[in-house]
Amino acid sequence: MSVQTSIVAGAPNDSRAMTETDAPPKTPAYAPMLAAYHRAHAAELRAIIATVPLFPSDRVLDLACGDGAHMRWLRERLDDGQVVGVDISEGYLRFAREQIEVADADASAGLCAGAVERLPLGDDSVDLAWCAHSLYSLPDPMVALSELRRVVRPGGHVAVLEQDTLHRFMLPWPAALEIRIHQAQLEALRARPNGPGKYFAGRRLGKLLTDAGLSTCSVRSFCCARAAPLDADERCYLDGLLHDLRQKAGPFLAAADRVAFEALADPASDEYLPRRPDFHATFLDVLAIARVEDERAANRSADGTPPIGRGR
Ligand SMILES: C[S@@+](CC[C@H](N)C(=O)[O-])C[C@H]1O[C@@H](n2cnc3c(N)ncnc32)[C@H](O)[C@@H]1O
């Protein structure tokens, strides 16, 4: 696969030659869990992508493309269109490039190093900007949405897929314990430098997009489930989710709650939830699709006031 950069404006494209002394750039610690999630939930994620407005010749940006899984699924919907993935992580870009080469040697897909604060794409350069499960990872979701708005042509779309930290999954916890786990999660997030706001993007995704100056076309929720017996990828993903929850919420639980929680969330425990024969988990995603309006046309129809910029 050649790195396709025709919709990328003057971007450094992570094609830095490796020397013998260079260590390969690392992927984040959560990369194996996320890859397992992509394999285990590929059918559902493809079905979500199938609802996004796309034409076969469209130019598409996948912001914070990570391992490139969404790029491959977006690419499946195109013919002579292009997908460009932008991510700040050199390790992830390298990994994504390997995955895309294996899956689709002929893909018109490009990978590009870039930070969301200033995307390496020109104004109005893509028909669709896609951003999946990343707003909470980005320093400022509003900056990200504003940049997505800038690079999408008037009449094009911004589509954001998100979860909500408190409702990412429903597990068969005792209900009273679950409420205290949520309280502990909230306290853990409050202790973070930017506060908990961006971790709850899922529940107010439409408003986030309209606050960024986009016209929200639709907000849809998608739910899926997994039940015992879990396959290796489903189990890896759940192990990762529970590990993360233990790290974050565990220290904020009262001692007795922590014992009860650990019994259900520690893989070393005989009561570990995902090993139960009657285990059932429900997962929730929210997709918001917004249209980028042609401000020049909108302003022309007003009372003679001059066109306004995109407010970057
Ligand atoms: C949770 S991962 C999601 C990746 C991918 N969208 C997916 O669904 O698998 C978040 C991604 O955001 C990227 N990221 C974090 N901060 C960024 C920034 N300032 N600019 C661009 N990408 C960033 C990370 O490198 C990572 O790939």
The ligand as an ORCA input file, in Angstrom:
! r2SCAN-3c Opt
* xyz 0 1
  C      -9.011      5.057     22.514
  S      -8.026      5.232     21.084
  C      -9.230      5.005     19.806
  C      -8.617      4.701     18.496
  C      -9.583      4.376     17.350
  N     -10.380      5.527     16.973
  C     -10.465      3.204     17.690
  O     -11.671      3.356     17.778
  O      -9.922      2.129     17.882
  C      -7.697      6.992     21.086
  C      -6.767      7.424     19.986
  O      -6.575      8.840     20.086
  C      -5.235      9.135     19.718
  N      -4.897     10.475     20.215
  C      -4.760     10.867     21.508
  N      -4.470     12.177     21.574
  C      -4.433     12.646     20.296
  C      -4.198     13.933     19.700
  N      -3.944     15.016     20.460
  N      -4.246     14.046     18.363
  C      -4.503     12.951     17.582
  N      -4.747     11.707     18.089
  C      -4.707     11.551     19.425
  C      -4.452      8.002     20.358
  O      -3.152      7.856     19.827
  C      -5.377      6.821     20.066
  O      -5.067      6.216     18.836
*
